[in-house]
Amino acid sequence: MMGVLFIGPAECAAIAELKAIAAAGPLDPPRALLVAKRDMRAWRDYMKTLSVEIPFGYHVTFTHERQRLGLCAHLSASAGRPARLPSPAAIEELLSAFDMQSLAESTMVWIEEVDDACKAVNVLQVLEKRR
């Protein structure tokens, strides 16, 4: 059985706030990696400020990042259940809610093992190509 994904008015407001935070402060992945290596607990606390809980059991982190390709949007979603992933349909709904293109139009899609009990689907899309 797949988990139910619910994006109502409260979730739309939280997503809008998260999108504004991401746009205001794009991450620099190499520098972020150094920060994470120095203090993983502080890094995870920071990443929580870039995340939203979506009923029922979805955890979504959204950032803008300065990648080699240019400025990118990065969405990471987990299903909140051990060894489970959000369905492709749930990912498509989340991408739409964050005003991102479909999975088929994404630059990169991969599965991340967050820890022993949690996996996440990651989607990267170029917003502005590097010049």
Secondary structure, DSSP 4 states (H G I P E B T S, - for coil): -PPP----HHHHHHHHHHHHHHHHS-B-HHHHHHHHHH-HHHHHHHHHTTEEEETTTEEEEEEEEEETTEEEEEEEEE-SSTT----HHHHHHHHHHTT---GGG-SEEEEEEEETTEEEEEEEEEEEE--
